[in-house]
Amino acid sequence: MNVPFLKRTTGDGRDELFMGRIAAALRSISYIAGDYVTKQGDSGSDMYLIFHGKAEVLRAGAYFGEVGLITKTLRTATVKAVLPSLMYRLTYIDFHNILDDFTDMKSRMDMLAEEREKVVKLEELNKIAIF
């Protein structure tokens, strides 16, 4: 699983434990071509990893929904399977339960959420300035 923001490299002997907990929390979901995985504007709090198959503009190995996993925001894009696909879902609840045991990663996710909030506010200000 190559998801940079989930990499833990503190060297305290618990790095593999963290990844193992994440891997154990993943739930597999199968989609057929034409199935919607997410729809723009829907409530979004889970992250998806494409193990096999393809979604619009995303191939096996890609992931999406990481912003919702961290901040519980509305979906910013519609994702639809274009081939039969096997994806893994990491839920907000499972992820945050794991973070409770890894305070360093919880702090990191809080920082990412703050950065995302700043980007969203800046985008909103830019929209207002255009009008």
C-alpha positions, -999 to 999 in steps of 0.1 A, spaced: 0 0 0 17 32 -12 -2 60 5 24 87 15 3 104 42 -2 71 60 35 63 62 48 62 98 86 62 101 93 71 137 115 41 143 100 33 177 92 -3 168 55 5 161 57 15 125 47 -19 112 21 -22 139 4 10 126 4 -3 90 -9 -37 102 -38 -20 120 -46 0 89 -44 -31 67 -67 -51 91 -93 -23 90 -96 -23 52 -129 -37 39 -131 -51 3 -158 -40 -20 -164 -52 -56 -178 -29 -83 -189 -36 -118 -185 -12 -147 -209 17 -143 -212 15 -105 -208 48 -87 -183 46 -59 -188 82 -47 -208 111 -60 -198 147 -59 -216 166 -31 -223 135 -11 -211 132 25 -177 116 24 -157 102 52 -141 71 39 -110 65 18 -108 40 -11 -78 22 -26 -81 6 -60 -66 -29 -58 -77 -42 -92 -97 -26 -120 -102 10 -130 -124 39 -122 -127 71 -143 -92 86 -144 -79 62 -117 -62 29 -121 -52 0 -98 -28 14 -71 -46 47 -69 -65 60 -39 -91 87 -33 -112 101 -4 -82 109 18 -95 144 25 -129 130 38 -110 104 59 -92 133 77 -119 160 77 -153 145 70 -161 168 41 -185 166 11 -172 146 -18 -154 169 -43 -157 144 -72 -178 116 -87 -159 83 -90 -174 56 -112 -160 22 -120 -152 17 -157 -141 -19 -153 -149 -46 -128 -129 -34 -98 -119 -46 -63 -114 -17 -39 -106 -15 -3 -124 10 20 -110 26 51 -137 41 72 -134 73 92 -144 56 124 -118 27 120 -91 52 110 -97 75 140 -99 46 164 -64 35 152 -52 71 155 -62 71 192 -33 46 198 -8 66 177 -8 102 189 21 111 165 -1 102 136 -31 118 151 -11 151 154 0 147 118 -36 142 106 -47 172 126 -20 193 108 -31 180 74 -67 189 83 -57 224 92 -37 228 60 -68 216 40 -90 240 58 -67 269 48 -67 258 12 -105 256 12 -108 291 27 -83 305 2 -103 289 -27 -135 305 -13 -119 339 -11 -106 336 -46 -141 328 -59 -155 358 -41 -127 380 -56 -136 369 -91 -172 380 -88 
